[in-house]
Amino acid sequence: MDKLFDLSGRIAIVTGGSRGLGAEFAEGLAEAGASLMLCARRDEWLVPGAESLRARGFTVHAMRCDVSNTSDVQAVVNATLERFGQIDILVNNAGISWGEQPETMTVEKWQKVIDVNLTGAFICAQTVGREMIRRQYGRIINIASIAGLQGNVNGPFYAGYAASKAGLMGLTRELAASWGRHGIRVNAIAPGFFHSRLSESSIAQIEESLNAVTPLGRVGQPGELKGVAVFLASDASSYITGQTIIVDGGGTIATGFA
């Protein structure tokens, strides 16, 4: 059983891996044995994030990267191949959001969210995917969200974010179908509400109601996403592709009144 979840010798790129949920995904893969290339837009979080993992004895390198920029993404792929010689795992976690009523959201803000969350994920998958096709092996994990599955009547309102995450689940299925014969599995994780910089303002608006209608009665806690990422990256999920695993305490399967 240990071998099924063992990632020793595997090389993983984690976008948006410097903090929040991305840091948790990176930590989980490293704890399972993978070596990491972390990517983020800002050194102020990327450098300490990488140093924190190195302090625990993990092999970690880091590069600044705007995932919506094809040149940045290609540079990360090239550096990873130069450093490690291969790429086995891609975690498409980089993401942004913009909260506003849809009738007043500017097209510029909409486009920025789509460019990072959806187009950026495609650029990363495409660039890494070419190398995975060459090797006939790969594991791609797209980080979606329950926002792509259900809307919020009373807010928070984030049309661009919701659309990008729904699109990411569709992209997951399409890439899985297209690349399965190349030994590449593509799956997604759709977290519910977890405390992070991106979600903190939204949780503050709805946490009491959320706790009342979620079967497990709370938002997600640190460490509760690592296992899913390791599972999808490892041989433990060797016959699973094109799927979205929802990690939300049961929130999307329940109805209730707060």
Disulfide bonds with the S-S distance in Angstrom:
none
